[in-house]
Amino acid sequence: MTNPNCSTIMLCMALEPLRKMAWKDVKVATMQAISVAGFQWRRRMDIYDNVVPYIGQEEEKMETETLKIMGKFDGAE
Protein backbone atom coordinates (compact mmCIF):
# COMPACT_ATOMS: atom_id res chain seq x y z
CA MET A 1 0.00 0.00 0.00
CA THR A 2 1.32 3.46 -0.86
CA ASN A 3 0.57 6.88 0.58
CA PRO A 4 -0.01 10.10 -1.38
CA ASN A 5 2.49 12.93 -1.49
CA CYS A 6 2.48 15.00 1.74
CA SER A 7 1.64 18.17 -0.21
CA THR A 8 -1.28 16.38 -1.86
CA ILE A 9 -2.76 15.45 1.50
CA MET A 10 -2.75 19.08 2.65
CA LEU A 11 -4.19 20.25 -0.68
CA CYS A 12 -7.06 17.77 -0.44
CA MET A 13 -7.80 18.85 3.12
CA ALA A 14 -8.07 22.45 1.93
CA LEU A 15 -10.20 21.55 -1.11
CA GLU A 16 -12.70 19.28 0.64
CA PRO A 17 -14.76 22.11 2.21
CA LEU A 18 -14.85 23.82 -1.20
CA ARG A 19 -16.05 20.72 -3.07
CA LYS A 20 -19.58 22.09 -3.66
CA MET A 21 -18.32 25.37 -5.13
CA ALA A 22 -17.94 25.78 -8.90
CA TRP A 23 -14.16 26.02 -9.32
CA LYS A 24 -12.22 24.81 -12.36
CA ASP A 25 -8.60 24.97 -11.30
CA VAL A 26 -6.35 25.55 -8.31
CA LYS A 27 -2.99 27.27 -8.05
CA VAL A 28 -0.61 25.64 -5.57
CA ALA A 29 2.86 26.57 -4.36
CA THR A 30 4.84 24.26 -2.10
CA MET A 31 8.18 24.77 -0.44
CA GLN A 32 10.22 21.58 -0.32
CA ALA A 33 13.09 21.75 2.17
CA ILE A 34 16.48 20.24 1.35
CA SER A 35 15.76 17.38 3.73
CA VAL A 36 13.27 15.95 1.22
CA ALA A 37 14.03 12.24 0.92
CA GLY A 38 15.16 10.72 -2.34
CA PHE A 39 16.34 13.91 -4.03
CA GLN A 40 19.77 13.50 -5.60
CA TRP A 41 21.85 16.67 -5.24
CA ARG A 42 23.88 17.31 -8.36
CA ARG A 43 25.46 20.57 -7.30
CA ARG A 44 25.14 23.24 -4.64
CA MET A 45 23.22 25.55 -7.02
CA ASP A 46 20.18 23.25 -6.77
CA ILE A 47 19.48 24.78 -3.35
CA TYR A 48 18.35 28.34 -2.64
CA ASP A 49 17.78 29.34 1.00
CA ASN A 50 16.99 25.74 2.06
CA VAL A 51 14.28 25.42 -0.61
CA VAL A 52 14.41 23.18 -3.65
CA PRO A 53 13.17 25.35 -6.56
CA TYR A 54 12.00 22.44 -8.71
CA ILE A 55 11.48 18.71 -8.26
CA GLY A 56 10.66 16.90 -11.48
CA GLN A 57 7.28 15.17 -11.83
CA GLU A 58 5.89 16.74 -8.62
CA GLU A 59 3.25 18.80 -10.44
CA GLU A 60 1.93 15.81 -12.34
CA LYS A 61 1.96 13.62 -9.24
CA MET A 62 0.04 16.19 -7.19
CA GLU A 63 -2.57 16.58 -9.91
CA THR A 64 -3.13 12.84 -10.39
CA GLU A 65 -3.12 12.01 -6.67
CA THR A 66 -5.52 14.87 -5.86
CA LEU A 67 -7.95 13.70 -8.53
CA LYS A 68 -7.80 10.14 -7.16
CA ILE A 69 -8.42 11.24 -3.59
CA MET A 70 -11.22 13.62 -4.57
CA GLY A 71 -12.87 10.88 -6.66
CA LYS A 72 -12.46 12.66 -10.02
CA PHE A 73 -9.68 10.61 -11.64
CA ASP A 74 -10.74 9.24 -15.04
CA GLY A 75 -7.75 6.98 -15.61
CA ALA A 76 -5.92 9.33 -18.03
CA GLU A 77 -2.43 10.43 -17.03
C-alpha positions in Angstrom: 0.0 0.0 0.0 1.3 3.5 -0.9 0.6 6.9 0.6 0.0 10.1 -1.4 2.5 12.9 -1.5 2.5 15.0 1.7 1.6 18.2 -0.2 -1.3 16.4 -1.9 -2.8 15.4 1.5 -2.8 19.1 2.6 -4.2 20.2 -0.7 -7.1 17.8 -0.4 -7.8 18.8 3.1 -8.1 22.5 1.9 -10.2 21.6 -1.1 -12.7 19.3 0.6 -14.8 22.1 2.2 -14.9 23.8 -1.2 -16.1 20.7 -3.1 -19.6 22.1 -3.7 -18.3 25.4 -5.1 -17.9 25.8 -8.9 -14.2 26.0 -9.3 -12.2 24.8 -12.4 -8.6 25.0 -11.3 -6.4 25.5 -8.3 -3.0 27.3 -8.0 -0.6 25.6 -5.6 2.9 26.6 -4.4 4.8 24.3 -2.1 8.2 24.8 -0.4 10.2 21.6 -0.3 13.1 21.8 2.2 16.5 20.2 1.3 15.8 17.4 3.7 13.3 16.0 1.2 14.0 12.2 0.9 15.2 10.7 -2.3 16.3 13.9 -4.0 19.8 13.5 -5.6 21.8 16.7 -5.2 23.9 17.3 -8.4 25.5 20.6 -7.3 25.1 23.2 -4.6 23.2 25.6 -7.0 20.2 23.2 -6.8 19.5 24.8 -3.3 18.3 28.3 -2.6 17.8 29.3 1.0 17.0 25.7 2.1 14.3 25.4 -0.6 14.4 23.2 -3.7 13.2 25.3 -6.6 12.0 22.4 -8.7 11.5 18.7 -8.3 10.7 16.9 -11.5 7.3 15.2 -11.8 5.9 16.7 -8.6 3.2 18.8 -10.4 1.9 15.8 -12.3 2.0 13.6 -9.2 0.0 16.2 -7.2 -2.6 16.6 -9.9 -3.1 12.8 -10.4 -3.1 12.0 -6.7 -5.5 14.9 -5.9 -8.0 13.7 -8.5 -7.8 10.1 -7.2 -8.4 11.2 -3.6 -11.2 13.6 -4.6 -12.9 10.9 -6.7 -12.5 12.7 -10.0 -9.7 10.6 -11.6 -10.7 9.2 -15.0 -7.7 7.0 -15.6 -5.9 9.3 -18.0 -2.4 10.4 -17.0 
